[in-house]
């Protein structure tokens, strides 16, 4: 991880360090886990050309090594170890279950990790990062760096769904956070290792039917199991893949321009 000198200042709590690093929005451990041995991970979007991102999107203007290391040690590493090991069992894959339940889980740690991803995306100016936490950005930072308790950030509630599919490996899917309203509520969503994370940041409460699935303050991880092909994310993934293939075919079909001599 390279360190560079910028006129930008670290966005960590009370930090004025200008020696910033390549801080990944989603920890690079996830990109490293998902990378195939024969090809690099790529970024797909609706409008931009496909780009190789072996370890995911990073921003060199947001965090210093110490502040990024704090987030990594407190949230990224333990969340990564849990998420990469928690798999659906054979019965779930046979489409017989619609919910999962795992007890003895520190759900507040997962909530903190998901909040750290949202916050890093919010403070980034990378074009791939389109969300903004607005007035809640500083409060999220204060929670992440221990100035405030997670329980005091009561506008923030998290739910998790688990994808399954008979046709593709959903464990290899992940996406950057984006605005994803939950009904009339302000919320954000992203995919990670086969999970779909929905994070509400809104003073209004979630509907009553959601309460059993809210992670905050819980010691059991509960969520719904959804067929990936039935989700809006599947439709968007297909659209992005088609557009990427069309752009690739268009580039290959362009004939070289030959100069024409006048007269």
Secondary structure, DSSP 8 states (H G I E B T S, - for coil): --EEE-SS---STT----EEE-EESS-HHHHHHH--SSS--EE--SSS--EE-TT--EETTS-BHHHHHHHIIIIIHHHHHHHHH----HHHHTT--SEEEEES--HHHHHHHHHHHHHHHHH---TT-----GGGHHHHHHHHTTSS-GGG-TTEEEEEEEEE-SSS-GGG-B---EE--BTTB-EEEEEETTEEEEEEESSS---GGGGGG--TT-SEEEEEEEEGGGSHHHHHHHHHHHHHHHHHHHHHH----------
